[in-house]
Amino acid sequence: AAESSDSDEEDLVSYGTALQPLQEGERIKKPVPLQEQTVKDAKGRYQRFHGAFTGGFSAGYFNTVGTKEGWTPSAFVSSRQKRADRTVLGPEDFMDEEDLSEFGIAPKDITTTDDFASKAKDKIKEKARQIAGVVAAIPGTTAFDDLIGPSKITIGVELLRKMGWKEGQGVGPRVKRKPRRQKPDPAVKVYGCALPPGLSEGSEDEEDEYQPENVTFAPKDVMPVDLTPKENVHGLGYKGLDPSQALFGASGREHLNLFAGGSEDTSNLLGDLRHSKGRKLGITGQAFGVGALEEEDDDIYATETLSKYDTVLKDEEPGDGLYGWTAPKQYRSKKRSEREVKYIGKILDGFSLASKSSTPSKIYQPPDLPRNYRPVHYFRPVIAAGNESYHLQKALEESTGKLECDTTQQSRHALNASQRRERLGETGLKGPAPSVLEYLSEKDRERLKEVKQASEQQMKAKMLPQQSRNSRFQPASTDDASHKWQMLLGGQLANAGSSDFKPFARNPEKQKRYESFVKSLKQGEKDTLEHYLDPSMTEWERGREQEEFFRAAMFYKSSNSTLSSRFTRAKYEDDVDKVEVPRDQENDIDDKETAVKMKMFGKLTRDKFEWHPEKLLCKRFNVPDPYPDSSIVGLPKVKRDKYSVFNFLTLSEPTTSVTPATNEKIQQNNSSNKPKKPSRWDVSDKEKEKKDSISEFISLARSKVDAQQQPSVPATEECGTGPSDTLPTEVTNEDKDQEEESRPSMDLFKAIFASSSDEKSSSSEEESDEEQQPTTSVIDSETTKQVDLPDSSLSNVQENMPATTDPDISLLPASKQELSATEEFGPKLPPAFSSGRFCRLHRKEKHRRNREKHKTKREHKHKKEKKKKHKKQKNKGKHKNKKSEKDSSSDTEDSSDSLSDIDTTGLSPKELLRR
Amino acid sequence: KVNCVQFNEEATIIVSGSIDSTVRCWDCRSRRPDPVQVLDEAKDGVSSVKVSDHEILSGSVDGRVRRYDLRAGQLYSDYVGSPITSVCFSKDGQCALAASLDSTLRLLDKETGELLGEYTGHRSTAYRLDCVLSEQDTHVGSASEDGNVYFWDLVEGSLALSLAVGRGVVQSLSFHPTLPCLLAATEGRVQLWREETFQPE
């Protein structure tokens, strides 16, 4: 602490002298009282500021004589040879140093002498002399001083005099004086500063004199402008009482007129007034100001004259009294303009007032707004050139209705390229193929067309499927889908409550767009949706985002709506930024299912989690709290960012709401129509076998659909009878996709066990157990990642088997025929489960599966491999690690364990599994 | 919609399993309106819940048997595959019996999750049917949709008895904890079954 204080002191800047540090036990000195404090001069002498001649307190040496030694008499020595000088003592000889210093009575500094001093100083002196003369015992004596005193004439004045100048004259050539009129014309306006009264008076006096012809006069002397700075503390305009007037006024040369310019009677009048107020002697000048007892404290410096008062009642301006201030406007305004001219001020030479006032500047009215003008700018969706997009645009316009009439009225600038082209009758450019159809082979397209027609015939009544198919094969036609979405969402969103659901919190702009989008949806606006999308984005991006928005809105909706009571998924939707995700998630059931099939219960089917029971629960169970320090309840959770909606679609894999009763009916009616969800009440063994094919199909369909910007929506809507129906299926479908994605691949599974089974049987079990735990967590994190990049992973799949997917999909509509029959049963079958098309697919797949059961499995694995690249790489990495360990023959336990088993790796994973 | 309720040993906690995929523990001592703890790990409706002195066993439609061990602070989740209709502990506390909709009863080792036995022969595909263990853990019993109650030998897994209780579905089944005494509910009736030698006092 001491060091730090030292360093602090170094940094500090101190002012003044510090107090002496107090010693221990020392008493604080009493401060010296003010009267005892003394002042010393530079030599340490008390109370001495001035020399003796300037009123110093002490003179000489401490009020004694010249020096400390005392007064030394000067020696006088005079001899015959050497006569002593007769020293003449001046006053300086008796002065102290202070008297000779700058502020003393005889400063030795160089100063300007009177000869060169400024005139102002002289004036002051003169004034002082005048006053002194007045105040002196014999008044007027000072006047003689002037006469007697030496004349100090500056060289300039001397020169002027030699040139014939006399004081009181102006400088310049002599002029002929014009005879002046006796009285100044009242009409003549005097602009600028009024002439000093004394001068004008003098001139008038002169004018009165006889003025002979051909006599020239010197020009009038110019009163120099008084540039003396204000040195006193009097108020502005204050003039001290002139003693010559104040004291000798009554008997003096002039009569004292405090009210300058006032006539006799008025002064009397006012004087009486003043006297009645108890004023003495009538010396009520500005010099005295206003006393505290006086009531009047108005403009105290104002000189009151009677001329300020009207004495005659008459029209000031003849002709103006006709109307007074209530004159009609025209009259007044005319009058005013004239008066304005009058008051413009001094008109410069060479200028004259304009007889006509300039015409007022014309004010242009703002343009009238068109009636349909909206003061909000919105961005029209930019639609790329292309036939389809033009149709799209058309459809859009038709759907909105209002837009259409707008476009017809719009100028050519408002048209987009395609519209202009249409008007010009040109053929469209062959842009980038907007349809997936064009990527398909001829054959496939034909087939699609056939299928389309067939389905159209059957589904004449239903418009939705048709639209959905369009949207499926035309990525550009997002608005079709959007309208459907709106149909679906509109009603539900109307009663949607809070909007703290922020699926795009990561991207604030996007989130904003999403919010406005949701708002518009709530308000039931149909066409505004497109406006919220970023106009700078490409069509593809916009379509994608729109889709995402819908999905998000739908998801949010589904959890809030009344339907949500049937769902189990309501876990995370209201979190703002982050989602709480269980740290450990149960492994996906796929490999477990195989294990169950093989009756390999135990490790494969078991998940073990850390679980924190509530403290109270432990208490009630009479069980000690296993985690007394933790505040967690339930499964430990991990905060994860909410990147996208898709992110947390995976997190929960909720199951659907299908009641047992309905499912039972399904089963009874259509034994082959099995719901694909393994968590159904009515899942059979067969179903489980099919599971792979189903999921495979879903993944394919999803990839397909994803590439077309219409993931899984059309599929559900085709069979949907209403929004309430399609909603759950949509969700479940999606879930399945997610499940599909998050399922660990078989080879991962095998890799784990293969590696562990290589080792000794005793250690392998433990090892596998240990290894499984980390890998599951890896899977969890991986799945979320994958969801973020569904395209990349899915595109891989698509590349892998485009040939198989297309026919599958094309078959779908055809299978609807069967569907229509089955759909009649039961209350509202969720279409995804009742769909017969799946059944067909399954069969097909099954056939293939039966033929080459192992092959397909491997194929499937192969696909998964691609999907889970990261995972595999990790596993590979693991292997490599091990191998490298072997190579380096390090002494770690793992390597020693595995060393012995390198040769036995010939076992196939299958066999290992069966073990 | 609550599927099942169960007291704990001291009747201080009611454990309920409901269709909303949660198991909720309600405090009997206080009048708290909200549950002490909600076990929401299940992905589907909880069809059956059993409570031992320190464990909560729940069977869910998502095909898993979850055992919450309060003492160890662990959750064991065993995948069975088919929707679980009923679970129960064995009397010795070593095993858990799970009945599922694939018409199979499985006896699982509580600690490891290994399959100790499988019992088939009855029909259980749609209803939430109960399964029981006899008072000595010698037999495994299950209701069936064909109106019978089936009993299997626990160790051998062979069908020991098929008790014709009625024509409809036997909806509920319960075994006396200490005596050879069986309660069965079918067609709106509850039946009490005892051994032939039993003499009511």
Contacts between the chains, C-beta under 8 A, distances in Angstrom:
chain1	res1	chain2	res2	distance
A	568	B	20	6.3
A	568	B	21	4.2
A	568	B	43	6.7
A	568	B	44	6.5
A	568	B	45	7.8
A	571	B	40	7.2
A	582	B	41	7.8
A	586	B	41	7.9
A	586	B	64	7.2
A	586	B	77	5.5
A	586	B	79	7.7
A	589	B	63	7.1
A	589	B	79	6.0
A	589	B	81	7.5
A	592	B	79	4.2
A	592	B	81	7.2
A	593	B	79	7.8
A	593	B	81	5.7
A	595	B	79	7.8
A	596	B	79	6.6
A	596	B	80	6.7
A	596	B	81	4.3
A	599	B	115	5.9
A	599	B	118	7.5
A	601	B	78	7.2
A	601	B	106	7.4
A	601	B	108	6.4
A	601	B	113	6.0
A	601	B	114	5.3
A	601	B	115	3.5
A	602	B	109	7.7
A	602	B	112	5.5
A	602	B	113	5.2
A	602	B	114	4.0
A	602	B	115	7.2
A	603	B	112	7.6
A	603	B	113	7.3
A	605	B	78	5.5
A	605	B	79	4.2
A	605	B	80	7.3
A	605	B	113	6.0
A	606	B	76	6.2
A	606	B	77	6.9
A	606	B	78	5.3
A	606	B	79	7.6
A	606	B	112	7.2
A	606	B	113	3.6
A	607	B	75	8.0
A	607	B	76	7.4
A	607	B	77	4.2
A	607	B	78	7.9
A	607	B	79	7.6
A	608	B	74	6.2
A	608	B	75	7.3
A	608	B	76	5.6
A	608	B	77	7.6
A	609	B	41	7.9
A	609	B	74	6.9
A	609	B	75	4.3
A	609	B	77	7.1
A	610	B	73	6.5
A	610	B	74	6.6
A	610	B	75	7.5
A	611	B	68	5.9
A	611	B	69	7.6
A	611	B	73	5.9
A	611	B	74	5.7
A	611	B	75	3.6
A	612	B	73	6.1
A	613	B	37	6.6
A	613	B	68	7.0
A	613	B	70	4.6
A	613	B	73	6.6
A	614	B	25	7.3
A	614	B	36	5.2
A	614	B	37	3.9
A	616	B	27	6.6
A	616	B	36	5.0
A	616	B	37	7.8
A	617	B	13	6.7
A	617	B	25	5.5
A	617	B	36	5.1
A	617	B	37	5.2
A	617	B	70	6.6
A	618	B	70	5.7
A	620	B	8	6.7
A	620	B	10	7.3
A	620	B	12	4.3
A	620	B	13	4.7
A	620	B	27	6.8
A	620	B	29	7.2
A	620	B	36	7.4
A	621	B	8	6.0
A	621	B	9	7.7
A	621	B	12	8.0
A	621	B	13	6.9
A	621	B	53	7.0
A	621	B	54	5.7
A	621	B	70	5.3
A	622	B	10	7.0
A	622	B	53	7.6
A	623	B	53	7.8
A	623	B	54	4.8
A	623	B	70	4.7
A	623	B	71	4.9
A	624	B	71	7.3
A	626	B	70	7.1
A	626	B	71	6.4
A	626	B	72	5.9
A	626	B	73	3.0
A	626	B	74	7.9
A	627	B	73	5.3
A	633	B	37	6.3
A	634	B	37	7.3
A	634	B	38	7.7
A	634	B	39	7.1
A	634	B	40	7.4
A	634	B	41	7.8
A	635	B	41	6.6
A	635	B	75	6.9
A	652	B	43	7.8
A	653	B	43	5.9
A	654	B	21	7.7
A	654	B	43	6.2
A	654	B	44	7.9
A	655	B	21	7.8
A	655	B	43	5.5
A	655	B	44	4.2
A	655	B	61	7.2
A	655	B	62	6.0
A	660	B	126	6.0
A	664	B	126	4.8
A	667	B	125	8.0
A	667	B	126	8.0
A	678	B	63	6.5
A	678	B	81	6.7
A	679	B	43	6.8
A	679	B	44	5.1
A	679	B	61	6.0
A	679	B	62	4.4
A	679	B	63	5.7
A	679	B	83	6.5
A	680	B	83	6.9
A	681	B	61	6.4
A	681	B	83	4.9
A	681	B	101	5.4
A	681	B	126	6.6
A	682	B	101	6.6
A	682	B	125	6.4
A	682	B	126	6.6
A	683	B	63	8.0
A	683	B	81	7.6
A	683	B	82	5.9
A	683	B	83	7.0
A	683	B	101	7.0
A	683	B	102	7.4
A	684	B	102	6.7
A	685	B	102	6.6
A	688	B	81	6.7
